[in-house]
């Protein structure tokens, strides 16, 4: 898929209906108070109207047993003229199972905003395969909408700039107000009103490289990308020519060796030599004394093994961290390794 052929979805406006889907884990039925808080805060802050897809509230077991029904909800949302965006309840670990059941022609014919991160990476690549740009961002229960004590301003600003405006997104300022990885148990509804403790943000961290580079954005959750390699939705290696790769890891915090092996695959398949730069999300599950785990993995493969001097910036505010900024697939972006800055040079929606 050439970037010039990629279709952008239409922007959101207050009053739009958005489909709530459960393409991965059925978290809404396990933690209904958390789910309700996410819906309420999204609707009140952005004026959107949540519409549950027909199978969004299946039991955990039924959800697990029927990937075809989960895919049917995606197809339903895409074909429904009243629906303007598709938002997952939460991530999980098996959205890759939906690929055979998705209607790719319908996705291309009816471009809609698709949000989500983590396991939703699989659906983002499916939309990319269909020729539609989607947006790496929040789910209802995690990643921003249901934030304890109300959404972060940094997150709200990114949502408005990315989803509700056709202006160029521009420079992504690092979050200076602080970030959090505090886990407040969702099974206690009282925790929903407790603001999580913030940690000081050190800003973007330049691992290597110099000067400015540009390229189209592609990436997602490292573990899910590993599941996607070799599927019909995985791009051919020419797609990666000149790309800016964005990578982050899940709450499972895979080992340094796991990430090294994943990166070695990108090297062996000719991907790393084609990309112009890499940005890396902070992650919210690394031990305090091992926050550099993935920095070491990147330098091991990119610098020591492949001898590439492309810009690499880590500790950025996307993916499994709060608050997060949103990333549109296929949009042109710029890394400035001299200043450690990052900008998205296009609008995400039309």
C-alpha positions, 0 to 999 in steps of 0.5 A: 500500500503506497502512502499516496493511496491511503484514505483518511477518515472523516473528523469527529464532531460533537453529537457523532455516534461511535461504535463500542466494540470488544475485539480482544478481551471482554473487559467490560463485563468483568469490570462494568464500573470501569467501563461505565466510567470510560463511556461517561467521561468520553461522552461528557468531554467530547460530546460523542454518543456511544453505541454498543455493537451487537456482540460487544457485551458477550461473556468472557468465554463467548467472546473468546470462543467467537472471533467471527462475532467480534469481527462481525461487529467491526464489519457492522460498524464500518457499514453503518452510516450512523457510526463515525468511529470505532473504539475498542473496550480494551486490548487483549492478546488475540485480535489477530484471530479476526483477520479472516473474518473482516470485510476489507472491501467494506473497510476501504469503501467506508473509511472510519476512525479506528482507535486503540492500542496494544492488541488493537495493533492487529486491527490497525494493520488490517485497516492499513491492508484495506488502504485506510489510515487508523489511529494508535490511541485510547480504548474505553477502559484503558489509555485515557478515556476512563482515567481515574479522577478524570482525563489528563489534559495532555490526553484530551488535547491530543484527542481534540487535535488528532480526531476533531481537527483537520489541521496539521497535528504539528510538534508533539510536546513531551508531557511535562505534567508527569506520567503514571504507572500506578495500578489502582484495582478496577474491581473497587469502584471507589478507586475510580475517583482517586487520582493516580500518583504522577512521576516526573517526566524526563522528556524524550531521550535521544539514543542515537543519530543526528539531524532531521529525518522524515517518513510515514508512520508505522508500528504498534505493540511489539508483541502484537507486531510479532503475531502479525508478521507473515499474515495477509495484513503485514506489509511487504518490505518495500512499504518500509522504505523511508518509514518512521517506526513507532514501537512500544511494549505491553503491560507484560513487560517482555524481556530485553532478549525478547525485544532483541530477537524481535528487532533481529527479525526486522533486520533479517527481513530488510526492514531496519535498513529501510526505515528513516528513524524509530520512536519508542514508547515509555511503557508502564510496566518496567521496574524502576531500576530497569527503565533502560531495558529497551534502550539497550535492546535497540542499541544492541541491534540497530547500532552494534549489530546493524551499524545503522545511525538512524535517529532513535528516540525513546521514553515517549508518551504513547502506548502503554503509558498515561497520559498518551498522545495519538499516532495516525498510521501512514502520516508523515512525521519528523524526528529531530535528533539534535533537539529530541523533538518529534512532529506529525506533519499531516492532519489525521482526518479530513 
